[in-house]
Amino acid sequence: MTRLGNRTVLAVGQFSALRLLNSHPAIETAGPINIDSERFAQFVAIAKRRHQASR
């Protein structure tokens, strides 16, 4: 996760990119995570509703 302005971002990429990411001076930590797909789907639905309501 990272902050971009006032937003927090979770970046998902290939496991093979970890070494490159961890050696980048602008990245503090990169590592594997587990995501509960059902809870993530709920989060995405909430985020979409909030985004549509803010338009």
Chimera marker file (.cmm) of the C-alpha trace (Angstrom):
<marker_set name="trace">
<marker id="1" x="0.000" y="0.000" z="0.000" r="1" g="1" b="0" radius="0.5"/>
<marker id="2" x="1.104" y="3.525" z="-0.637" r="1" g="1" b="0" radius="0.5"/>
<marker id="3" x="-0.311" y="7.007" z="-0.362" r="1" g="1" b="0" radius="0.5"/>
<marker id="4" x="-0.885" y="9.065" z="-3.479" r="1" g="1" b="0" radius="0.5"/>
<marker id="5" x="-1.939" y="12.475" z="-2.279" r="1" g="1" b="0" radius="0.5"/>
<marker id="6" x="-4.838" y="11.840" z="0.074" r="1" g="1" b="0" radius="0.5"/>
<marker id="7" x="-5.421" y="8.295" z="-1.220" r="1" g="1" b="0" radius="0.5"/>
<marker id="8" x="-4.014" y="4.959" z="-0.117" r="1" g="1" b="0" radius="0.5"/>
<marker id="9" x="-3.227" y="2.472" z="-2.869" r="1" g="1" b="0" radius="0.5"/>
<marker id="10" x="-2.729" y="-1.280" z="-2.754" r="1" g="1" b="0" radius="0.5"/>
<marker id="11" x="-0.699" y="-2.352" z="-5.761" r="1" g="1" b="0" radius="0.5"/>
<marker id="12" x="-0.963" y="-5.935" z="-6.969" r="1" g="1" b="0" radius="0.5"/>
<marker id="13" x="1.711" y="-7.401" z="-9.190" r="1" g="1" b="0" radius="0.5"/>
<marker id="14" x="3.638" y="-10.514" z="-10.011" r="1" g="1" b="0" radius="0.5"/>
<marker id="15" x="5.598" y="-12.182" z="-7.230" r="1" g="1" b="0" radius="0.5"/>
<marker id="16" x="8.707" y="-12.131" z="-9.436" r="1" g="1" b="0" radius="0.5"/>
<marker id="17" x="8.778" y="-8.309" z="-9.233" r="1" g="1" b="0" radius="0.5"/>
<marker id="18" x="9.378" y="-8.252" z="-5.443" r="1" g="1" b="0" radius="0.5"/>
<marker id="19" x="13.164" y="-8.097" z="-5.628" r="1" g="1" b="0" radius="0.5"/>
<marker id="20" x="13.062" y="-5.172" z="-8.047" r="1" g="1" b="0" radius="0.5"/>
<marker id="21" x="10.440" y="-3.345" z="-5.980" r="1" g="1" b="0" radius="0.5"/>
<marker id="22" x="12.315" y="-3.860" z="-2.709" r="1" g="1" b="0" radius="0.5"/>
<marker id="23" x="15.493" y="-2.421" z="-4.232" r="1" g="1" b="0" radius="0.5"/>
<marker id="24" x="13.733" y="0.777" z="-5.414" r="1" g="1" b="0" radius="0.5"/>
<marker id="25" x="14.588" y="3.765" z="-3.163" r="1" g="1" b="0" radius="0.5"/>
<marker id="26" x="11.016" y="5.141" z="-3.224" r="1" g="1" b="0" radius="0.5"/>
<marker id="27" x="9.461" y="1.894" z="-1.950" r="1" g="1" b="0" radius="0.5"/>
<marker id="28" x="9.679" y="1.172" z="1.744" r="1" g="1" b="0" radius="0.5"/>
<marker id="29" x="8.319" y="-2.407" z="1.745" r="1" g="1" b="0" radius="0.5"/>
<marker id="30" x="6.998" y="-4.851" z="-0.832" r="1" g="1" b="0" radius="0.5"/>
<marker id="31" x="5.855" y="-8.338" z="0.046" r="1" g="1" b="0" radius="0.5"/>
<marker id="32" x="3.242" y="-10.996" z="-0.481" r="1" g="1" b="0" radius="0.5"/>
<marker id="33" x="-0.226" y="-10.625" z="1.016" r="1" g="1" b="0" radius="0.5"/>
<marker id="34" x="-3.354" y="-12.751" z="1.189" r="1" g="1" b="0" radius="0.5"/>
<marker id="35" x="-6.662" y="-11.232" z="0.148" r="1" g="1" b="0" radius="0.5"/>
<marker id="36" x="-10.064" y="-12.598" z="1.157" r="1" g="1" b="0" radius="0.5"/>
<marker id="37" x="-11.790" y="-12.448" z="-2.234" r="1" g="1" b="0" radius="0.5"/>
<marker id="38" x="-15.298" y="-12.054" z="-0.769" r="1" g="1" b="0" radius="0.5"/>
<marker id="39" x="-14.318" y="-9.165" z="1.502" r="1" g="1" b="0" radius="0.5"/>
<marker id="40" x="-12.343" y="-7.556" z="-1.322" r="1" g="1" b="0" radius="0.5"/>
<marker id="41" x="-15.402" y="-7.765" z="-3.614" r="1" g="1" b="0" radius="0.5"/>
<marker id="42" x="-17.474" y="-6.062" z="-0.894" r="1" g="1" b="0" radius="0.5"/>
<marker id="43" x="-14.849" y="-3.315" z="-0.604" r="1" g="1" b="0" radius="0.5"/>
<marker id="44" x="-14.858" y="-2.763" z="-4.378" r="1" g="1" b="0" radius="0.5"/>
<marker id="45" x="-18.655" y="-2.504" z="-4.419" r="1" g="1" b="0" radius="0.5"/>
<marker id="46" x="-18.609" y="0.080" z="-1.614" r="1" g="1" b="0" radius="0.5"/>
<marker id="47" x="-15.822" y="2.060" z="-3.296" r="1" g="1" b="0" radius="0.5"/>
<marker id="48" x="-17.747" y="2.118" z="-6.601" r="1" g="1" b="0" radius="0.5"/>
<marker id="49" x="-20.907" y="3.361" z="-4.895" r="1" g="1" b="0" radius="0.5"/>
<marker id="50" x="-18.982" y="6.118" z="-3.099" r="1" g="1" b="0" radius="0.5"/>
<marker id="51" x="-17.237" y="7.123" z="-6.296" r="1" g="1" b="0" radius="0.5"/>
<marker id="52" x="-20.521" y="7.293" z="-8.230" r="1" g="1" b="0" radius="0.5"/>
<marker id="53" x="-22.184" y="9.273" z="-5.416" r="1" g="1" b="0" radius="0.5"/>
<marker id="54" x="-19.324" y="11.811" z="-5.398" r="1" g="1" b="0" radius="0.5"/>
<marker id="55" x="-19.782" y="12.701" z="-9.062" r="1" g="1" b="0" radius="0.5"/>
<link id1="1" id2="2" r="1" g="1" b="0" radius="0.2"/>
<link id1="2" id2="3" r="1" g="1" b="0" radius="0.2"/>
<link id1="3" id2="4" r="1" g="1" b="0" radius="0.2"/>
<link id1="4" id2="5" r="1" g="1" b="0" radius="0.2"/>
<link id1="5" id2="6" r="1" g="1" b="0" radius="0.2"/>
<link id1="6" id2="7" r="1" g="1" b="0" radius="0.2"/>
<link id1="7" id2="8" r="1" g="1" b="0" radius="0.2"/>
<link id1="8" id2="9" r="1" g="1" b="0" radius="0.2"/>
<link id1="9" id2="10" r="1" g="1" b="0" radius="0.2"/>
<link id1="10" id2="11" r="1" g="1" b="0" radius="0.2"/>
<link id1="11" id2="12" r="1" g="1" b="0" radius="0.2"/>
<link id1="12" id2="13" r="1" g="1" b="0" radius="0.2"/>
<link id1="13" id2="14" r="1" g="1" b="0" radius="0.2"/>
<link id1="14" id2="15" r="1" g="1" b="0" radius="0.2"/>
<link id1="15" id2="16" r="1" g="1" b="0" radius="0.2"/>
<link id1="16" id2="17" r="1" g="1" b="0" radius="0.2"/>
<link id1="17" id2="18" r="1" g="1" b="0" radius="0.2"/>
<link id1="18" id2="19" r="1" g="1" b="0" radius="0.2"/>
<link id1="19" id2="20" r="1" g="1" b="0" radius="0.2"/>
<link id1="20" id2="21" r="1" g="1" b="0" radius="0.2"/>
<link id1="21" id2="22" r="1" g="1" b="0" radius="0.2"/>
<link id1="22" id2="23" r="1" g="1" b="0" radius="0.2"/>
<link id1="23" id2="24" r="1" g="1" b="0" radius="0.2"/>
<link id1="24" id2="25" r="1" g="1" b="0" radius="0.2"/>
<link id1="25" id2="26" r="1" g="1" b="0" radius="0.2"/>
<link id1="26" id2="27" r="1" g="1" b="0" radius="0.2"/>
<link id1="27" id2="28" r="1" g="1" b="0" radius="0.2"/>
<link id1="28" id2="29" r="1" g="1" b="0" radius="0.2"/>
<link id1="29" id2="30" r="1" g="1" b="0" radius="0.2"/>
<link id1="30" id2="31" r="1" g="1" b="0" radius="0.2"/>
<link id1="31" id2="32" r="1" g="1" b="0" radius="0.2"/>
<link id1="32" id2="33" r="1" g="1" b="0" radius="0.2"/>
<link id1="33" id2="34" r="1" g="1" b="0" radius="0.2"/>
<link id1="34" id2="35" r="1" g="1" b="0" radius="0.2"/>
<link id1="35" id2="36" r="1" g="1" b="0" radius="0.2"/>
<link id1="36" id2="37" r="1" g="1" b="0" radius="0.2"/>
<link id1="37" id2="38" r="1" g="1" b="0" radius="0.2"/>
<link id1="38" id2="39" r="1" g="1" b="0" radius="0.2"/>
<link id1="39" id2="40" r="1" g="1" b="0" radius="0.2"/>
<link id1="40" id2="41" r="1" g="1" b="0" radius="0.2"/>
<link id1="41" id2="42" r="1" g="1" b="0" radius="0.2"/>
<link id1="42" id2="43" r="1" g="1" b="0" radius="0.2"/>
<link id1="43" id2="44" r="1" g="1" b="0" radius="0.2"/>
<link id1="44" id2="45" r="1" g="1" b="0" radius="0.2"/>
<link id1="45" id2="46" r="1" g="1" b="0" radius="0.2"/>
<link id1="46" id2="47" r="1" g="1" b="0" radius="0.2"/>
<link id1="47" id2="48" r="1" g="1" b="0" radius="0.2"/>
<link id1="48" id2="49" r="1" g="1" b="0" radius="0.2"/>
<link id1="49" id2="50" r="1" g="1" b="0" radius="0.2"/>
<link id1="50" id2="51" r="1" g="1" b="0" radius="0.2"/>
<link id1="51" id2="52" r="1" g="1" b="0" radius="0.2"/>
<link id1="52" id2="53" r="1" g="1" b="0" radius="0.2"/>
<link id1="53" id2="54" r="1" g="1" b="0" radius="0.2"/>
<link id1="54" id2="55" r="1" g="1" b="0" radius="0.2"/>
</marker_set>
